[in-house]
Every structure is written in structure tokens, then in C-alpha cells.
Amino acid sequence: MAERLRSAIESQTGGKVPVTSINDTPIKGIYEVVSEKEVFYVDESGRYGFVDGRLVDLRTQRDLTAARLDQITAIPFNSLPLQHAIKEVRGNGQRRMAVFEDPNCPICRVFNKFVAQLDDVTVYRFMFPVIDPSSGALARVAWCSRDRAASWDAIMNGARPQGNENCDVQGLVSILKFGETHQMNNTPTVILPNGKRLVGATPPEQFIAELDAANKK
């Protein structure tokens, strides 16, 4: 069995995963694989492995756990409270995305500058003040301003205005309730048209690839 598994793993991974040893485990049909100083577990076929607590298809290098989590945490785009978003259209606007952001989130501010450089996008920006009480005050200032989009953009770029916070903020409350319902615990949280959510810092190349892929479906 050990030699057959060794051969199967090397074949599945194109020789990229050296096998130091293969050992039995207390679970029937599951085997321990030592690869130099790393340990993971495979099934009898040698194709599927548990790596860092995730189920991985060794042949395709696909993280099956991540794919399943994407399904479980997906949010249908048409279920978003788009009527409460700040809508920005650039170029032909064909690529759609939504972002929940907090002005006191450093990653949000960096991401905001990145998104501002994208072309052919429609961006739905949601005020999502969850980090600090001051975030809520800033969101209310923007929400109650005459030019909500300009005010929020300035705040996301570092402005800290004082202003009227006495207006109907039910829409802002609705956004927060939506986030709570869908267990959005971090910012920025991006929702793509296929329902996939991207949380926190996503490398630019990966983000654009995800954005393009989600808008082709």
C-alpha cells in the first residue's frame, strides 16, 4: 500500500510533492504522508488529501473546503439592499461589485484607492460602520449630507467632517442589519455577482481575476 500511495501521490502532483514516508492512521482508509518536514493525510486513492485542515484535490490543486465555504457563505447579489448603496459607474459599468466598508478600516481605505483605478465597473458602496463608535458618527454625517457620495468618498479618504447627523438613517440601519444577518464580521467585504464574498485584503491580481470570472457567469 505504501509504495502504491507513494506512486499515486507523485503522479497526482506531477512530482512536486516528495514523499518521505507513508504510515497508517487509526482511521481506516486514511494514511499519513510525511513530505520532508510537512505532514498531511490522504485517502486510499492518493488523490484527495487533508492539508492544514482542508480537503484538497491533489491532482487539480483545488481547495475543496474553500470551494464549499464559498457556497455556504454566498450572498445572492439581488438580495443586497442596493437601494441604500452609493452607486458609482465607470466606463461601460459591465463588471459589477458591492463593497461594505468602514472609514476607520485601514485596509478599506487602501482598497478604496484601488477600486477608484478600475475601469468598466459598477460599484455599490455600502456604509458599514462597525469598527468603532466614531465610524457610526462619520457614517451618519455622510448619510445626512446633501451629497452623500462625495461626503462618503472624502471620509474614506481621511476627511473627518462634523455635520448634521439628524436625519432619517433607517437605510443605514438596514445595511447594518443586513450585514449582521449574513455574519459580516470584517471589512472590507466584497460581494461579487456570483454571490462570492471576498473579505479583507485580496491581492490585486487575484481580485481582478475573481471580478472578471464572477461577471462572466
C-alpha positions as CSV (number, residue, x, y, z in Angstrom):
1,M,0.0,0.0,0.0
2,A,2.8,2.4,0.9
3,E,4.5,2.1,-2.5
4,R,1.3,2.3,-4.4
5,L,0.3,5.5,-2.5
6,R,3.8,7.0,-3.0
7,S,3.5,6.4,-6.7
8,A,-0.1,7.8,-6.8
9,I,0.8,11.0,-4.9
10,E,3.8,11.6,-7.1
11,S,1.7,11.0,-10.2
12,Q,-1.2,13.2,-8.9
13,T,1.1,16.1,-8.1
14,G,3.4,15.8,-11.1
15,G,6.3,15.0,-8.7
16,K,6.0,18.3,-6.9
17,V,5.3,16.7,-3.5
18,P,8.2,14.5,-2.4
19,V,7.1,11.6,-0.2
20,T,9.4,10.8,2.7
21,S,7.2,8.2,4.3
22,I,3.6,6.8,4.4
23,N,2.1,5.4,7.6
24,D,-1.2,4.0,8.8
25,T,-3.6,6.1,11.0
26,P,-6.3,5.0,13.4
27,I,-8.8,5.8,10.7
28,K,-9.4,3.1,8.1
29,G,-8.7,4.3,4.6
30,I,-6.8,7.4,5.7
31,Y,-3.0,7.5,5.6
32,E,-0.4,9.8,7.0
33,V,2.1,11.3,4.5
34,V,5.3,12.8,5.6
35,S,6.8,15.1,3.0
36,E,10.2,16.3,4.2
37,K,9.1,18.2,7.4
38,E,5.4,18.5,6.5
39,V,2.6,16.1,7.4
40,F,-0.8,15.7,5.6
41,Y,-3.3,12.9,5.1
42,V,-4.6,11.1,2.0
43,D,-7.3,8.7,1.1
44,E,-6.6,5.3,-0.5
45,S,-6.5,6.7,-4.0
46,G,-3.8,9.2,-3.1
47,R,-5.7,11.9,-5.0
48,Y,-7.5,13.6,-2.1
49,G,-5.7,14.9,0.9
50,F,-6.3,16.8,4.2
51,V,-3.7,19.7,4.2
52,D,-3.8,22.2,7.0
53,G,-7.3,21.1,7.9
54,R,-8.6,21.5,4.4
55,L,-9.6,18.9,1.8
56,V,-7.6,19.3,-1.3
57,D,-7.7,17.7,-4.7
58,L,-4.0,17.0,-5.2
59,R,-4.4,16.5,-8.9
60,T,-6.0,19.9,-9.7
61,Q,-4.6,21.6,-6.6
62,R,-8.2,22.7,-5.8
63,D,-9.1,23.5,-2.2
64,L,-12.4,21.7,-1.9
65,T,-13.0,23.1,1.6
66,A,-12.7,26.7,0.3
67,A,-15.0,26.0,-2.6
68,R,-17.6,24.6,-0.2
69,L,-17.2,27.6,2.1
70,D,-17.8,29.9,-0.9
71,Q,-21.1,28.1,-1.5
72,I,-22.2,28.3,2.1
73,T,-21.3,32.0,2.6
74,A,-22.5,33.2,-0.8
75,I,-24.9,36.1,-0.8
76,P,-27.2,36.4,-3.9
77,F,-26.4,39.8,-5.4
78,N,-30.0,40.7,-6.0
79,S,-30.7,40.3,-2.3
80,L,-28.3,43.2,-1.4
81,P,-30.0,46.4,-0.2
82,L,-28.9,48.1,-3.4
83,Q,-31.3,51.0,-2.9
84,H,-29.2,52.1,0.1
85,A,-25.9,51.9,-1.7
86,I,-23.8,54.6,-3.2
87,K,-23.7,53.6,-6.9
88,E,-20.6,54.5,-9.0
89,V,-20.4,53.7,-12.7
90,R,-17.1,54.0,-14.6
91,G,-16.6,53.2,-18.3
92,N,-19.2,50.8,-19.5
93,G,-20.0,49.6,-16.0
94,Q,-20.3,46.0,-17.1
95,R,-18.4,44.5,-14.2
96,R,-20.5,44.7,-11.0
97,M,-19.4,44.5,-7.4
98,A,-20.5,45.6,-4.0
99,V,-18.3,46.6,-1.0
100,F,-19.1,47.1,2.6
101,E,-16.6,49.5,4.1
102,D,-15.8,51.3,7.3
103,P,-13.9,54.6,7.4
104,N,-11.7,53.5,10.3
105,C,-10.6,50.4,8.5
106,P,-7.1,50.9,7.0
107,I,-7.5,48.1,4.5
108,C,-10.8,49.7,3.4
109,R,-9.0,53.0,2.7
110,V,-6.3,51.2,0.6
111,F,-8.9,49.2,-1.2
112,N,-11.0,52.3,-1.9
113,K,-8.0,53.8,-3.8
114,F,-7.5,50.6,-5.7
115,V,-11.2,50.4,-6.8
116,A,-11.0,54.0,-7.9
117,Q,-8.5,53.0,-10.5
118,L,-10.7,50.2,-12.0
119,D,-12.5,50.9,-15.3
120,D,-15.7,49.4,-16.7
121,V,-17.2,48.7,-13.3
122,T,-20.3,49.5,-11.4
123,V,-19.5,49.7,-7.7
124,Y,-22.2,49.7,-5.0
125,R,-20.6,51.1,-1.8
126,F,-22.3,50.4,1.5
127,M,-21.5,52.4,4.6
128,F,-20.8,49.7,7.2
129,P,-19.6,51.4,10.4
130,V,-18.8,48.5,12.6
131,I,-15.2,49.1,13.9
132,D,-15.6,51.9,16.3
133,P,-18.4,54.3,17.6
134,S,-16.7,57.1,15.7
135,S,-17.3,55.1,12.5
136,G,-21.1,55.4,13.1
137,A,-20.9,59.1,13.7
138,L,-19.0,59.6,10.4
139,A,-21.4,57.4,8.5
140,R,-24.4,59.4,9.8
141,V,-22.7,62.7,8.7
142,A,-22.3,61.3,5.2
143,W,-25.7,59.8,5.2
144,C,-27.3,63.1,6.2
145,S,-25.2,65.2,3.8
146,R,-26.6,66.8,0.7
147,D,-24.1,65.0,-1.5
148,R,-23.9,61.6,0.2
149,A,-21.4,60.1,-2.4
150,A,-19.0,63.0,-2.2
151,S,-19.1,63.2,1.6
152,W,-18.5,59.4,2.0
153,D,-15.7,59.4,-0.5
154,A,-14.0,62.2,1.3
155,I,-14.4,60.4,4.6
156,M,-13.0,57.2,3.2
157,N,-10.0,59.2,2.0
158,G,-9.3,60.6,5.5
159,A,-11.6,63.6,6.0
160,R,-13.3,63.8,9.4
161,P,-16.1,66.3,9.0
162,Q,-18.5,67.5,11.6
163,G,-22.1,68.0,10.4
164,N,-25.7,67.3,10.8
165,E,-26.5,63.8,11.9
166,N,-30.2,64.4,12.5
167,C,-32.0,62.8,9.5
168,D,-33.7,59.5,8.7
169,V,-31.0,56.9,9.0
170,Q,-33.3,53.9,8.5
171,G,-31.4,53.0,5.4
172,L,-28.1,52.9,7.2
173,V,-29.7,50.8,9.9
174,S,-31.0,48.4,7.2
175,I,-27.4,48.0,5.9
176,L,-26.1,47.1,9.3
177,K,-28.9,44.6,9.9
178,F,-28.2,43.0,6.5
179,G,-24.5,42.6,7.5
180,E,-25.5,41.2,10.8
181,T,-27.9,38.7,9.2
182,H,-25.2,37.5,6.9
183,Q,-22.5,37.4,9.6
184,M,-20.3,40.1,8.0
185,N,-17.7,40.5,10.7
186,N,-14.8,42.2,8.9
187,T,-14.3,45.0,6.4
188,P,-13.9,45.4,3.6
189,T,-16.3,42.7,2.5
190,V,-16.9,42.5,-1.2
191,I,-19.8,40.7,-2.8
192,L,-19.5,39.6,-6.4
193,P,-22.3,38.9,-8.9
194,N,-22.0,35.2,-8.4
195,G,-22.5,35.7,-4.7
196,K,-19.0,35.0,-3.6
197,R,-17.6,37.2,-0.8
198,L,-14.0,38.4,-0.6
199,V,-13.1,39.5,2.9
200,G,-10.1,41.7,3.9
201,A,-7.1,42.2,1.8
202,T,-7.2,40.4,-1.5
203,P,-4.1,40.7,-3.8
204,P,-4.9,43.0,-6.8
205,E,-4.3,40.3,-9.4
206,Q,-6.4,37.8,-7.6
207,F,-9.2,40.3,-7.1
208,I,-9.4,41.3,-10.8
209,A,-9.4,37.6,-11.7
210,E,-12.3,37.0,-9.3
211,L,-14.1,40.1,-10.5
212,D,-13.8,39.1,-14.2
213,A,-14.8,35.4,-13.5
214,A,-17.8,36.4,-11.5
215,N,-19.1,38.8,-14.2
216,K,-18.8,36.2,-17.0
217,K,-21.4,34.0,-15.4
